[in-house]
Amino acid sequence: MSRRWRVRWPLLVGWLVLPWPCAQAGSAVSVAPPAQVLQIDDSVLSPNRDARVRFLVLHYTAGDLPHSMDLLTSPQAQVSAHYLVPGHSPVQGGFRVFRLVPESERAWHAGNSHWQGSAQINAGSIGIEIVNIGYPPEDAGLPLEQRRWAPFTPQQMQAVGNLAREIVQRYRIAPDRVIGHSDIAPGRKVDPGPLFPWEWLYRMYAVGAWPDPATVAWYRHQHPWHGDIRFLQQALADYGYAVPVSGELDSATRDVVAAFQMHYRPADYAGIPDADTVARLEALLEQYRGRVRPEATAH
């Protein structure tokens, strides 16, 4: 540093503190402001707001309880969730669920993900990890429909249902924002897998979205899909998925179709688009995204 700057620097600091109204002109000493007690008036609240928590994301842990607990609490792993639901509970007359991260804090469970225009899923979500191995390690290289998926336990699903219902009600999370890890990261993640009972969760606990059978039937018969891939891609994007709208049935699109099918049509989740898949998608867009029903096109 030059000598010129060593001389002028104290003058600059003095000048920076002078703007306080009580400081004397030409003085380098700032007078402390008088003590002030703030009175926050919240009697008038703006309706233009919503909860910071907008999504509920469900996962499986791909391991047993000890492995899952170690992973979700290890500083080196840098992954966590708000809740961990075991397969069984030793508690008589109840079910023990582990809260690993307070809901007021952000858990690191979503990773690189996207839903309905948001790429900051961790910042606006609650994450529930469910103890389940997913499938045997030797099945990892097989197509999704050939893997041997592990079932969830009834008591575990009851606990998930009760917990999810409380969270959804507490934050008023929209049904189409109750999602699986595979929905927000298709191809990269496949949990909670095709055996997760989304329809049961919807019917028993009023949690999540599910296509109405009558609405699906209308689209199947009155507005059938005729193979337009661009239409399919745009509909998936409108519902919330990150998918290229190119008109090409590429691997990224197949991954998204498989994720949608695992969630909303688990009887067949090979990632091959068909009329039933698109009818379910259009029904969901009408029910939850406000899409107006089109004119019937069937003859």
C-alpha positions as CSV (number, residue, x, y, z in Angstrom):
1,M,0.0,0.0,0.0
2,S,1.4,3.5,-0.9
3,R,2.1,6.2,1.7
4,R,-0.6,8.4,0.2
5,W,-3.3,5.8,0.9
6,R,-2.0,5.2,4.4
7,V,-2.5,8.9,5.2
8,R,-5.9,9.3,3.6
9,W,-7.5,6.1,4.8
10,P,-8.4,7.3,8.4
11,L,-10.0,10.4,6.8
12,L,-12.1,8.2,4.6
13,V,-13.3,6.2,7.6
14,G,-14.1,9.4,9.4
15,W,-16.1,10.6,6.5
16,L,-18.1,7.3,6.3
17,V,-19.5,7.7,9.8
18,L,-20.4,11.4,9.6
19,P,-23.7,11.1,7.9
20,W,-25.5,10.2,11.1
21,P,-27.5,13.3,11.9
22,C,-26.1,13.7,15.4
23,A,-22.5,13.7,14.3
24,Q,-20.7,17.1,14.5
25,A,-19.4,18.5,11.3
26,G,-15.7,17.9,10.9
27,S,-15.6,15.3,13.7
28,A,-14.6,11.7,13.2
29,V,-16.6,10.6,16.3
30,S,-20.2,9.4,15.7
31,V,-22.8,9.9,18.4
32,A,-24.8,6.8,19.2
33,P,-28.5,7.0,18.3
34,P,-31.0,7.2,21.2
35,A,-32.4,4.0,22.6
36,Q,-35.5,2.9,20.7
37,V,-38.1,0.2,21.4
38,L,-39.9,-1.1,18.3
39,Q,-43.6,-1.9,18.5
40,I,-44.6,-4.3,15.8
41,D,-48.2,-3.8,14.7
42,D,-49.6,-6.9,13.0
43,S,-53.2,-5.9,13.3
44,V,-53.4,-5.4,9.5
45,L,-52.2,-8.4,7.5
46,S,-51.9,-8.6,3.7
47,P,-53.7,-11.5,2.0
48,N,-50.9,-11.6,-0.6
49,R,-48.8,-14.4,0.9
50,D,-48.5,-18.1,1.2
51,A,-46.6,-20.6,3.2
52,R,-42.9,-21.0,2.7
53,V,-43.5,-24.8,2.5
54,R,-45.2,-25.6,-0.8
55,F,-44.2,-29.2,-1.5
56,L,-44.3,-32.5,0.3
57,V,-41.7,-35.0,-1.1
58,L,-41.8,-38.7,-0.4
59,H,-38.8,-41.0,-0.7
60,Y,-37.6,-44.4,0.2
61,T,-34.2,-44.9,1.8
62,A,-32.8,-47.8,-0.2
63,G,-31.7,-49.4,3.0
64,D,-32.6,-50.8,6.4
65,L,-33.2,-48.6,9.5
66,P,-29.6,-48.5,10.8
67,H,-28.2,-47.8,7.4
68,S,-30.9,-45.1,6.8
69,M,-30.3,-43.4,10.1
70,D,-26.5,-43.4,9.6
71,L,-26.8,-41.9,6.1
72,L,-29.3,-39.2,7.0
73,T,-27.3,-38.1,10.1
74,S,-23.8,-38.4,8.7
75,P,-22.0,-35.0,8.1
76,Q,-20.0,-36.6,5.3
77,A,-23.1,-37.8,3.4
78,Q,-24.7,-34.3,3.3
79,V,-28.2,-35.7,2.9
80,S,-31.1,-35.4,5.3
81,A,-34.9,-35.4,5.6
82,H,-37.3,-33.9,8.0
83,Y,-38.8,-37.3,9.0
84,L,-37.7,-40.9,8.9
85,V,-40.5,-43.6,9.0
86,P,-39.3,-47.1,10.0
87,G,-40.9,-50.3,8.7
88,H,-41.9,-51.3,12.2
89,S,-42.2,-49.6,15.6
90,P,-41.6,-51.0,19.1
91,V,-44.0,-48.5,20.6
92,Q,-47.1,-50.1,22.0
93,G,-50.3,-48.5,20.8
94,G,-48.4,-46.1,18.5
95,F,-45.8,-45.8,15.9
96,R,-42.4,-44.0,16.4
97,V,-41.4,-41.7,13.6
98,F,-38.0,-39.9,13.8
99,R,-37.9,-36.2,13.2
100,L,-34.3,-35.5,12.0
101,V,-34.7,-31.9,10.9
102,P,-37.1,-29.3,12.3
103,E,-39.8,-28.2,9.8
104,S,-38.6,-24.6,10.3
105,E,-35.2,-25.6,8.7
106,R,-34.3,-26.9,5.3
107,A,-33.5,-30.5,4.9
108,W,-31.2,-31.8,2.1
109,H,-33.4,-34.4,0.5
110,A,-34.4,-33.3,-3.0
111,G,-31.0,-32.6,-4.7
112,N,-31.1,-31.5,-8.3
113,S,-34.8,-31.4,-8.9
114,H,-37.7,-29.4,-10.5
115,W,-41.4,-29.2,-10.1
116,Q,-43.9,-26.7,-11.4
117,G,-41.2,-24.1,-12.3
118,S,-39.3,-24.4,-9.1
119,A,-35.8,-25.6,-9.0
120,Q,-35.4,-24.9,-5.2
121,I,-37.3,-27.8,-3.9
122,N,-35.3,-28.2,-0.7
123,A,-36.0,-24.6,0.2
124,G,-39.8,-25.0,0.0
125,S,-40.6,-28.5,1.0
126,I,-40.9,-31.1,3.7
127,G,-39.1,-34.4,3.0
128,I,-40.3,-37.8,4.4
129,E,-37.9,-40.7,4.0
130,I,-39.5,-44.2,4.3
131,V,-37.4,-47.1,5.3
132,N,-37.5,-49.5,2.3
133,I,-34.7,-51.2,0.3
134,G,-36.4,-50.4,-3.0
135,Y,-35.0,-53.4,-4.9
136,P,-32.0,-55.7,-4.5
137,P,-28.7,-54.2,-5.6
138,E,-28.3,-56.8,-8.4
139,D,-31.5,-55.5,-10.0
140,A,-30.1,-52.0,-10.6
141,G,-29.2,-52.6,-14.2
142,L,-32.6,-54.1,-15.1
143,P,-35.5,-52.1,-16.7
144,L,-37.8,-50.7,-14.0
145,E,-40.6,-53.1,-14.7
146,Q,-38.2,-56.1,-14.2
147,R,-36.9,-55.1,-10.8
148,R,-38.1,-56.9,-7.7
149,W,-39.6,-54.0,-5.7
150,A,-39.9,-54.3,-1.9
151,P,-43.3,-53.7,-0.4
152,F,-44.0,-51.2,2.4
153,T,-45.5,-52.5,5.7
154,P,-49.2,-51.6,6.5
155,Q,-48.2,-50.0,9.8
156,Q,-45.6,-47.9,8.1
157,M,-48.0,-46.7,5.5
158,Q,-50.5,-45.8,8.2
159,A,-47.9,-43.7,9.8
160,V,-47.0,-42.0,6.5
161,G,-50.6,-41.3,5.9
162,N,-51.2,-39.7,9.3
163,L,-47.9,-37.7,9.1
164,A,-48.5,-36.5,5.5
165,R,-52.1,-35.5,6.3
166,E,-50.9,-33.3,9.3
167,I,-48.2,-31.7,7.1
168,V,-50.5,-31.0,4.2
169,Q,-53.2,-29.5,6.5
170,R,-50.6,-27.4,8.4
171,Y,-49.1,-25.8,5.3
172,R,-52.1,-26.1,3.0
173,I,-50.1,-27.9,0.4
174,A,-51.9,-28.4,-2.9
175,P,-52.7,-32.0,-3.9
176,D,-50.5,-31.8,-7.0
177,R,-47.6,-30.7,-4.9
178,V,-47.5,-34.0,-2.9
179,I,-44.9,-35.7,-5.0
180,G,-42.3,-38.5,-5.1
181,H,-38.6,-38.0,-5.6
182,S,-38.9,-39.7,-9.0
183,D,-41.4,-36.9,-10.0
184,I,-39.0,-34.1,-9.3
185,A,-35.8,-35.9,-10.6
186,P,-37.0,-38.4,-13.3
187,G,-34.4,-40.8,-14.5
188,R,-32.0,-39.8,-11.7
189,K,-34.3,-41.1,-8.9
190,V,-37.0,-43.8,-8.9
191,D,-38.3,-43.6,-5.3
192,P,-40.7,-44.1,-3.7
193,G,-41.2,-46.7,-6.5
194,P,-44.2,-48.3,-8.1
195,L,-45.4,-50.1,-5.0
196,F,-46.0,-46.9,-3.1
197,P,-49.8,-46.7,-2.6
198,W,-50.5,-43.2,-4.0
199,E,-54.2,-44.0,-4.7
200,W,-54.7,-45.4,-1.2
201,L,-53.0,-42.3,0.3
202,Y,-55.4,-40.1,-1.6
203,R,-58.6,-42.1,-0.8
204,M,-57.8,-42.9,2.9
205,Y,-56.1,-39.7,4.0
206,A,-57.1,-37.1,1.3
207,V,-53.4,-36.5,0.6
208,G,-52.1,-36.0,-2.9
209,A,-53.7,-36.0,-6.3
210,W,-55.3,-38.8,-8.2
211,P,-57.1,-38.9,-11.6
212,D,-60.9,-39.3,-11.3
213,P,-61.9,-42.5,-13.1
214,A,-64.9,-40.9,-14.8
215,T,-62.8,-38.0,-16.1
216,V,-60.1,-40.4,-17.3
217,A,-62.8,-42.4,-19.2
218,W,-64.1,-39.2,-20.9
219,Y,-60.7,-38.4,-22.2
220,R,-60.1,-42.0,-23.3
221,H,-63.3,-42.2,-25.3
222,Q,-64.1,-38.6,-26.2
223,H,-60.7,-37.0,-26.6
224,P,-58.3,-39.9,-27.3
225,W,-54.6,-39.4,-27.8
226,H,-53.3,-40.2,-31.3
227,G,-49.5,-40.3,-30.6
228,D,-48.6,-36.6,-30.7
229,I,-45.4,-36.6,-28.7
230,R,-45.1,-32.8,-28.5
231,F,-48.7,-32.7,-27.1
232,L,-47.7,-35.3,-24.5
233,Q,-44.5,-33.4,-23.5
234,Q,-46.3,-30.1,-23.2
235,A,-49.0,-31.7,-21.0
236,L,-46.3,-33.2,-18.7
237,A,-44.6,-29.8,-18.5
238,D,-47.9,-28.1,-17.7
239,Y,-48.5,-30.5,-14.9
240,G,-45.1,-29.9,-13.4
241,Y,-42.5,-32.2,-14.8
242,A,-39.2,-31.0,-16.3
243,V,-39.4,-32.4,-19.8
244,P,-38.1,-31.3,-23.2
245,V,-40.8,-30.2,-25.6
246,S,-39.2,-31.3,-28.8
247,G,-41.7,-33.7,-30.4
248,E,-39.1,-36.5,-30.1
249,L,-39.6,-39.5,-27.9
250,D,-36.1,-39.3,-26.4
251,S,-34.7,-40.9,-23.3
252,A,-35.5,-37.9,-21.1
253,T,-39.1,-38.0,-22.2
254,R,-39.3,-41.8,-21.5
255,D,-37.9,-41.2,-18.0
256,V,-40.6,-38.6,-17.3
257,V,-43.3,-40.9,-18.7
258,A,-42.1,-43.7,-16.5
259,A,-42.1,-41.4,-13.4
260,F,-45.6,-40.3,-14.2
261,Q,-46.7,-43.9,-14.7
262,M,-45.1,-45.2,-11.4
263,H,-47.1,-42.5,-9.6
264,Y,-50.5,-42.4,-11.5
265,R,-50.6,-45.7,-13.4
266,P,-48.5,-48.3,-11.5
267,A,-49.9,-51.3,-13.3
268,D,-47.6,-50.5,-16.3
269,Y,-44.6,-48.2,-15.9
270,A,-42.3,-49.1,-18.8
271,G,-42.1,-45.5,-19.9
272,I,-44.0,-46.1,-23.1
273,P,-46.6,-43.5,-23.7
274,D,-50.1,-44.7,-24.5
275,A,-53.7,-43.4,-24.6
276,D,-54.5,-44.4,-21.0
277,T,-51.4,-42.6,-19.7
278,V,-52.3,-39.4,-21.5
279,A,-56.0,-39.7,-20.5
280,R,-54.9,-39.8,-16.8
281,L,-52.6,-36.8,-17.4
282,E,-55.3,-34.8,-19.0
283,A,-57.7,-35.6,-16.2
284,L,-55.1,-34.4,-13.7
285,L,-54.6,-31.2,-15.6
286,E,-58.4,-30.6,-15.6
287,Q,-58.8,-31.5,-11.9
288,Y,-55.8,-29.7,-10.4
289,R,-54.3,-27.3,-12.9
290,G,-57.5,-25.6,-14.1
291,R,-57.4,-26.8,-17.7
292,V,-60.7,-26.4,-19.5
293,R,-62.1,-29.6,-20.9
294,P,-61.8,-29.5,-24.7
295,E,-64.3,-30.4,-27.3
296,A,-64.9,-34.1,-27.9
297,T,-63.0,-35.3,-30.9
298,A,-64.0,-39.0,-31.0
299,H,-66.3,-40.1,-33.9
